[in-house]
Amino acid sequence: MTSSNAPLLEQAAYIDAVRILQDTEPLPPVEPPPALRPPTPPRTTASTTASIDLDSIGEAEARKIVSEEHRALGFRPPDGSLAAQAQAAAARHPEGSLIPPNEKALAEAAEADAVRVAGEMGGQPSYKMQHISVPDEASLVMSEEHSELGYRPPAGSLAAEAQSAAARHPEGEPGVEHPDPISLVEAAREDAERVAAEREPDTVPSINLHTITRLEAQQLESLEHKSLGYTPPSGSLAAQAQAAVARRGAQPVTKGSCSSSRHTELAAFLYSEEHRTLGYEPPPDNIAVVAQSLADQNAMDGGTRTLADAGV
C-alpha cells in the first residue's frame, strides 16, 4: 500500500538527518583543520564577520545569505559581497556539504558583511530600522510591503519584524532618530522585492504524517538511519512517522463526511487529504481507498477494523 508521500521519502529523510546532525553536539567539523591548508588572509571589514566556509555553501545556503544581506542593506548585495561570493560558490557545488553552516551562522555572517559593504559605500545598513519602529511606522511598512507583494508579508520580512519591534518598544528606542516615511516606504519596497524573489515552490518535501503508510514509515526510518549512521532519535521525522502510524492504527475506520474542525471520520479524512495532495482520485492501492473499503465493511457488520489490521 502507498500514499502521496512515497516520492518524498528519500529527500525528506536526508533533510531531517542533516537537521539532526546540525543540532547534535559536538558537530563534525565543517571546515578542514587550519593546518591542512594555508591560512586565509583576514578581510578588512567594518565589523567582525562570522566565519563561513564557502566550500560548504550550496544553493539553499546561498539563497539564505543573499536574502539576509539584501534585507540588511536594503538593496541587492553588490559584487564582492559575501552574498555574491556565496552564489558563485553554490554554482560550483549546488548541493553544498552534508553538514552546512546553520542558519544562525549564515544570518550573522550576512549581517556583518552588510555592515562592511554599507560602510565602504558611506552608508548604514537599513535593517537597523526594524529595531526603531513604532506602531505607526510598522503599519506603514506593513501596508507598503503588503501592497507591493499582493499578499501579507511573511514571517522574516521587514514588515513582520518591524511589527514585532514596535510591540517591544512602542515609543521607539530612546535617543535614536526615527526613519522618515520616505525611507520606510523605500525599505518596504526593497524588502518586497527580496521576498518575491525568494518565493518559489518549496524545495523541502512535506511528509503528511496523517496519511503515511506503515511501509513508508519503515522506509523513512531506514533511509534516515542510513544518512545518520545510527537509529533516528525521538523527535526525528522517522520517529514521528512511526508514532503517527501507531496512533492511527488503534482507531477503528469509520465513514462519513470530513469536518474542517474535527476529523472524526477517518476514511473521509484520509480520502480528502490524498485527493487534495495528488490532485486526482487516489488509485486502488492508496491508503485512502483501503480505508474506505475497511469503513464499508465496518458499516455493514458493525466491525471495528483498523488500518493496522490491514497492515497499513
N, C-alpha and C positions, 0 to 999 in steps of 0.2 A: 504494500500500500504506500501511497505517496501523497504529497501535498505541494502547494506552490512554493514551499521552502526549499525543495530539492536542489534547484540550480544554485542556490545561495550558500550552501553549507560550507564548501571549501574556503571561499573568501571570508565568510563570517568567522570561521574557526581561526583562520590566520590572523585576522584583525584583532580578535579578542585575545589571542595568545600574545600578540605584541603589546596590547594594553596591560596584560597581567605582568609581563616581563618588565615593562616600564615602571610599574607600581611596586615591583618586588625589590627589596634591598638585601644585599648590595646588588646594584646593576652590573651586568657585564660591561666592560669598558667600551665606549662607542669609538673613541679615538685610540690609535696605536700609542704605546708608551713614547714619551718625547725622545728617548734615547735611540729609537729606531729610525728617526728621520731628523734632518737638520731643523733647528728651531726656526719658526716663522718670525720675521721681524715684526715688532709691535706696530700697529697702525696708530697714527696720530689722530686722536678723536677729541671731541668736546667733552666727552664723558667716557667712563669705562664701559666697553661693550662686552656683553656676555660672550663666552667662548662657544662658537658654533663651528663644528667640523663640516665644511661644505661637502666632503665626501659622503656624509651620511644623509644629505638632503635629497629627497625625491620630490615628485610633483606636488604631493599633498603638503609637505613641509614648506616648499617654495611658495605655494599659494597662501599659507598662513603668514609667512614673513612679509610677502607683498601686501597682504591685507592690513596687517598691523602697522607696517611702516607708512602705507598710504594714509591710513587713518590718522596716524601721529603727525605726519607732515601736513596733511590737508591737500596734498596733490600727489600725482603719481611719482614714485621714487625714481630719481634720475640714474643715468649711467654712473657706475662706480659705487652705488649704494649697496648695502647688504642685500636688499631685495633683488637688485639686478644680478648680483653675483649668485644668489640662490637660484634664480631662474636659469642662469647659464649652467649651473651645476646639475640641476634637475634634468636639463635637456640631455646631459651626458649619461645620467643614470636615473631614469624616471621612477624606478621602484624604490630608490633610496637604500637604506640599510635595514636589516631585520630589527635593530633597536635604534630607531631615530631619536633625535632630541625631543624631550617632552614639550608640550605646548607652552608651558610657562617659560621655559628657556628661550623658545623661539620668539615669544612676545617681548621678553625683556631685551633680547638682542636687537629686535626690530626697533623698539622704542629708543634704545640707546643710540642706535645708528641714526635714527631720525633726528635726535638732538645734534649729532655731529653734522649731518647734512644741513640742517637748518642753520647751525652756527656758521658753517662755511658760506652759506648763502646770505648771511646777515639777518636772519630772522629767528623766530622761535616756532617750534612745532605746535600746530593748532590743537593737538589733543589735550593741552592743558585747559582748554575751555570746558572740558567735561567736568573739571574739578571746581569751577567757579560759577556754574549755572544756578540761577534762582528759578522759581516756578515759571515766571513769565518768559524767561529766556529758554527754558527747557521746552515750554509749549511752542515757542516759535520754531525751535529746531525740529521738534516732532512734526509740526504742521508742514514745514517746508520739505523735510525729508519724505514724509508720507506722500505729499503731492508729487514729488519727483519720481518716487518709486511706483506709485499707483497702488501700494498696499502698505500696511502698517510696518514700520521699520522693525526688524527682528532684534532679538537679544544680541548684544555685541555691537549694535550700530551706535553711532554718535548720539542719536536721539534717545535711545534706550538708556545709555549711560548718563546722558545729561539729566534725564528724569530721575534716575537713581541718585545722582549727585545732589539735585535740588531737594530731594526728600531728606538727605542727610544734613544739608545746611541751607535752609530756605532763604536765609538772609545773605547768602554768599560768604566767601571767605574774607575775614577781616583784613583790611589793608591791601586787598587785591582788586585791581581795576576790572570792572566788568567789560566784556567784549561788546562792541556796538552792534546794533541789529544787522547791519550790512555784513559784518564779519560772520555773524551767526548764520545768516542765510547762505553765504558762500561756503561755509564749512559744512552745512547740511547738504548742499548740492554736491559737494565733492564726495562726502561720505555716501550719498545715494549712488553715485557713480561706482564707488568701490563695492557696495553691497550688491548692486545689479550685476556687476562683472563676476562676482563670486557665485551668484545664484545660478546653479546648474543642477541637473539631475543628480541626486545623491549617489555618490560612488561607493558608499558603505552599505552593504546589504543589510536589510532589516528582516530579522527572523521573527515570524509570528509564532510566539510560544503557545498561542491558543490552538493552532492547527498543526503544529509539527507532529509527525508520527513517531511511534516508538522506535522504528528502524532508523529514521532520520536523526533522532536524538542520540542513538548509539553511534551513528556515523559521525555526527558532530563531535561527540566525546573522543572518538578515535582520531579524528583529524586534529583536534586541539591538543590532544596528548602528544601527537607526533610533532607538532610545532613547538610545544613547550619543552618536551623531553621528560615530562612527568605527568601524573594524573591531574587534570584540571581541578583547581581548588573550589571550595564553596564560593559562590559569588560569580564564578565564571559562567559564560554563556552555556557551556555544556552542562554544568550543574543545574542551571536554571531550567534548561530544556528537560532534563531528566525529572526534575521535581514537577514541572508542569504536566508531563505525561502521566506521572503517578497520580496527581490530584484529579486530572480529568478521567483517568481510568477507574476511579472509585465512584464516579457519578453515573447513574442509570441514564441511558439515552432516551430522551423524550422528543415528541414532535411539537409543532405549534409555530406561531409567528415569533419573530425575534424583536423584542422591545429594545429601543435605543438605550434605555436606562438599566434594564436587567436582562441578562442573557440566561433566562430560566429554562429555555427550550434549547438544549444542546445541539440537536440536529439542525434546527433552523439557523442557529448562530453560526455553526461551522460552515453551512452551505452559503450563508451570506458573506462570511469572511473570504472564503475561497473564490466565490464568484466575483467579488469586488477586486481581489488581487489578480486573478487570472484574466479577467475581462471577458470571460465566456463561461458557459456551463461546465462545471467540473466533470472530468472524464470518469468512466466507471471505476477505475482503481483509486480514485481520490478519497481521502478520509471523509469528506463531506457526504459522498454517495454511500459509503459504508455506514456512516452514522444514520443516514435516512433509512437504510434498509433495517438496521437494528431497531430504530424507533418504530418502524412499521410493525415489526414482529412483536415488540413490547406492547404496542397499542392493541394488537389482535388478541394476545393471550394474557395480558397483564403482567408480562415478564419484567425483569429488571436487568436486562442485558447491558453490559458496559462495553466501551471500546477496548478495554483491557481483555475482555472475554474473546474479542476478535483479534487480539494480538496487535492492536493499533494504539 
